[in-house]
Amino acid sequence: MKLIIDARFTRTTHHDGISRFTSCLIEESAKRADVTMLINDPAQLPLLPDVPYVLINSPLSPFEPFVAYKVNKLKPDVVFSPMQTMGSMGRNYGLILTLHDLIYYEHPKAPGFLPLPVRLGWFLFHQMYWPQRMLLNRPDAVATVSETTRGLIKKHKLSRKRVELVSNAPAPGAIPRDPGKIPDKTLLYMGSFMPYKNVETLICAMGQLPDFSLHLLSNIAPHREAELRALIQPGSTVVFHHGVSDAEYQDLLKTTTALVSLSKAEGYGLPLVEAMNVGTPVIATDMPIFREVGSDAISYVDPEDPDKFVRAVRELTDPHVWTAASKAGVERAGFYTWGKSAGQLIELAQAVVDQRKKR
C-alpha cells in the first residue's frame, strides 16, 4: 500500500502538537508501509524523519482546494492528513482526514500565528457546525485522537463516514526518572497561552506557593506575556522560557515536582502523557478527556479553584505520595505508543483501500 502523509503543518523550529503527531506517525508508519510525505518548506525537514517527500503548496495557499490534482500524479492508495482542511476536489485516491477536537466551537478565537484573513475565517467557521460537516463528509474516513472527541463527532453528527482512533502518544525512547530522587520545587506548564488554557489560574495560585517556581515552557507572543506578567504576585516565581528544545524539555521533566494544566478544553493532552511517560506526576483539570488519558494516575482538580490546585501541589511534597504518583504515571503512559498509533492508521488506511475496491 502506498500511503502519503501530509506533513505540511510541521513547524520549522520546535514541534507543536500537530507537528509532533505528524512526525512520529510518519516515522512509525514508514516501518509498516510505503510512505511518502508532503511538505511545503524544506525547512520542515529537520523535524521530520528521513523518508521520501514531495514539495507542494502551503496548506494555507489559495490553491489548496485543488491540491488533489497534484497529489493524483503521485498515485497513492491512501492520503492521510493530520488536519481536516486538505483539499479533495478531483481526487482519485482514498482520503483520511483528522479532527483532533471541538475546542474552537466553545472557544472560537484562532491561534495568533495565523494570518488575519485566516483568523477571521476560522472564527466564522466555528460559529456553526455545518461547515465542519461539509469538510468531514468529503473523505473516506475520519481519524481522531481520543474516544472523547469521537463521541463528540457522533453527538453533533459531524460525519457520515467511518470515525476511528489514531491516538497521540509520547515521544519514543524516553527513560523514566528515578522515583527515589527528591524533585526540585518546580512546576512545569507546556502548551499554548490561548485563553481557554487558563494559565491565569496557575499564575495566581503561585501566590500561595512561594517556595515553588512555575515554568512556562512554550513560545509566547510579547503582548500575551505582558498580560500574564501583570498577574504575578509579589513573592511568586514565574519563569517564561520562550520555547525549549526536546532535550531541555526532557531534562526539566525529570527534575520537576509536577507537570500542571488547568486547561478548560483539550482534544487529548499530550504533555500529560509525556510527563507520565518519564514518571513525572501530573496535576490537571478534572474533565472527561484528561480522565480518559490519565485514568487514576493524575491528580484532578477544579480549574477555577486555585486553593484546590495548591493543595494538590502540597500533597506531592510527601515523598510517599510523589513516588506512588510517579510509578502510576509510567504504567499509564505505557498504554500509548506511536507504534500502536501507526498500527491504527495502517489498519484504517487498509480498510479504506478495501472499501474503495468494492465500489
N, C-alpha and C positions, 0 to 999 in steps of 0.2 A: 504493500500500500504506500502510495506517495502522499505524504502529509506535508502541507505547507502551514507554517505557524506565523501569524502576523506579529512581528516584533517591533512595529513602528512606534509603539508607546514606550519603548525603552528609553531611559534617561541617558545622559552623556557624562554625568559626574558621579552621583550617588544614586543607588536604586531607591525608588519609592515602591509602594505595594504592588502596583500593576507591573512595573519594570522587573522586579524580582520574581514575581509569579511567572511572567513570560520566560525569563531566562532559565529558571530552574526547570520549568516544564519542557523547554526545548532540549536541555541537556539530557534529561532522563528519557524523553520520548525518542531521541535520536538513537538510543540503545535498543529500541524496540521496533522502529520503523524507518523508512526512507524520508528524512526530514529536511526541508529547506525553509529558511526563514526570510521574511520580507523586512527590509529596513528602509528608512528614508534619509539616513545620515550616516556616513562612515564613522562618525564619532561615537555612534552607539556600539560599535563592535567590541571595544574593550570590556564592556559589561555583559557581553553575550558569549555563549560557548562557541567553539571552533567547528561550526557546521556550515554547509553551503548556504549562500544568501543571494538575494536579488535586490537591487536598489530600485525603488519606485517612488511615487509621490508621497508626500506627507499625508497622514490621515486627516489633517485639518485643511487640506487643499480643496479648492472648489471643484477639482476633478475627481474627488473621492467617490461620488456616486457611480462613476464609470470605471472604477479600478478593476472590476471583474474582466474587462476586455484585455487588460494587461496580464492578469493572472491566468486567464484561459490559455495563453500561449505557453505556460509552464506545464500544462496538462496534469494538474494534481487530481488525485482521487477525492481528497477532502482538504478544505482550508479551515483552520481554527483561528479565531480572533479572540483575544482576551478582553475585548470590548464588544458592544452591541451595535456599533455605528459603521462598521465596514460596509462599503458599497457592494451591492449584489446584482445590479442591473446587467442582464445578459450573461450571467454565469452559466457554465456547463459542468460544474463540479459540486460535490457535496459541501455544505457550509454549516459550521457550528459557531454560533455567536455566544458571548458570555454576558450575563448580568450579575454583577457582584453583590449589589444591594439596592435598596429602595430609599436610601438615606435622603436623597435630594428632593423627594416629594414632601418630606417633613421639613427639610432644611434646604430650600432651593437655591441658596447663594452658591455661585460657581467658584471653583478654585481660582485664586488670583493670578496664576501664571498664564491662564488662557487669554487670548486676545479679546478685546472689548466686544466685538460683534458676536464671538462665540459665547461669551459670558451671558450676553443678553438672550441669545437663542436658548442657552442652557436653562436660564430662569423660566422663560416662557414654556419650554418643553416640559418642565416638571410641574406645571400648573394643572395638568390633566393627564389621564392615563392613555388616551387613545393614540398619541404619537408613539409611546413605548410599545403598544400592541402592534402598531404597523412595523416597527423595527423587528420585534421578536416573532412575528409570523412569517418573516422572509426566509430564515434559514431552514435547514432540515432538522436541526435540533438546537436546543439551548443548554448551555452549561452554567452552573452556578457553584459557589464555593461552600455553601452551608445548607443544611436542612431548613434552617430558619428562613433563609431567603427563598428556597424552593417553595416553602409553604406560602410565603407572601406572593410569589408569582402565581400560584394556583388560586389563592384567595382573591386576587384582583383580576384574575383571568387575563393575564398579560400575554399568554401564548397558547395556541392550539397544538404546538409541536411538543415533541418529547423533551422533558426537562430532567437533566441528570447532574450529579455531583462531579466536579473536578476540583478537589479540595485544595486549599492552601496547605503549606507545611513549612517547618523551619528550615533554614539553610543546612545542607548536609555537612557532616564532618565535625560538628561542634562536640567538644569534650566537656562533660559536666564538671562543675566546680567541686571542691572538697567541702562536703556539708559540715565538716567539723571545724572549719576555719571561721573565725569571727568576722562577720561582714563589716564593711565601712558603714558609717551612718549617713548613707546617701540614698536617695530615691531617684529613679530614672523614669523619664517620660519620653517615649518615641512615637511620633505621629505628627500630623499637621496641626495647625493652630486655627482651624475653622471654628466658628462659634460653638457648633454642636459638640466639639471635642471637650468643652468645659474645662479648659486648662485654668480658667479663672479660679475655680474652686480649689484646685490643687495649690495655687499660689497663696490664696487666702488662708488655707489650712496650715501653711508653713509658719504662720504667726504663733501657732501653738506647738511648734516643733523646732525650737531654737537650736537644739543640738543636732538636727539633721539638715542636710542641704538637698535641694531639689535641682536635678539636672535635666534641662530641656534640650534634647539632642538634635532635633531636626533643624533644617534651614527655616528661616522666618523672615518675612518682609519687614523692613525698618519701621513702618507705621504700626504694624501689629505688635512688634516688640515694644515699642513705646507705650502702647495701650496696656500691655501686660506688666511692664516695669512699674507703671503707675500704681499697680495693686500690691506691690511688695511692701510688707510692713516692716517697721524698724525691728532689727534683731533677726529677721528672716534671711536665709541664704538661698538665692535662686540664681543658677548659672545657665546662661544661654550659650550653647556650643556651636550654633550655626552650621550644623551638619557634622557627622563623624564618619570615618571610614568603617568598613566592615570589621577590620582588626580592632580599631578603637572601641567599637560597639561591643564586641565580644569581651574585651578587657574590662569595660565598665560593667557589663552584665555579671561578670564573675567576681566582682568585689562589692557590689551594692547590696543593701538590705532587701530592696524590692523594686520591681517594675510596677508602675502605677498608671491607671487610666480611669478617669471618671467620665468618659465619653457617654453621650446620651443616645448614640446610634452607631452601629457598625454593621458591616457585611460579614466580617469574620473576626478580626482582631489578631493579626499575625504577630505583632510584638509580644503579645501574651504567650503565644506558643514558643516563640524564640527564647523568651525568658525561662519558661518552664523547661525547655529542652536542655538548658545548662544548669538547672537546679536553682534558679533564682525565684523566690516566692513572688506572687502577683497579688496586688490589691486592685479590684476592679468593680465597675458598676454591676449591680445586680439586675441583669436583663437577659432575655432568652438566648441571644447569640453568645454571650460570654458563658452562660451556663452550658450551652452546647459544646463550646470549645474547651472549657476548663473543668467541667464536671465538678467533682468535690475537691479539686486541687487548688482552687483560688479562694481568696478571702473576699467575699462580696459585700459591698456597702451601698448605701443610698447616695447617688451622685450629687444630691442637693444638700447633704448633711456633712459639713466639714468635721464636726465632732466625731461622727462615726468613723470617718476616714482616719482621724488622728488616733482613735482607739485601736483601729486595725494595725496601724504602724507600731504603736506601743506594744501590742501583743507580740509582734515579731522580735522585740528585744529580748524575749525569753528564749534562750538557746534551744530548749526542747521544742518549742512551738516552731521556731525558724527551721530547725533541722527536719522536722516532720513535713513542713510545707515544701521544703526543698526536694525531698525524696518523692513526695506525691506528685510534684510538678514534672519531674523527669519521667515518671511512669506514665503520666497522662500524655505528655508530648510524644511519646513513642507511638501513639495511635496515628500520628500524622507523619507521612514521609513523602518526598517527591516521587519516589519510585511507585508508591501506591497511587499517587495522583496521576502520574503518567499512564499507569495501567488503566485508570478510569477513562482518561482521554482516548487512548488507543481503542478501548472497548467500545466507547461511544462512536468513534470515527468508523470502526468496522461495521457497527450497526447501521450507520448512515449509508455506507457503501452497499451493504446487503439490501437495504430498503430501496435504494435507487435502482438496483438491478431488477427489482420486481416490477418496476414501472413499465 
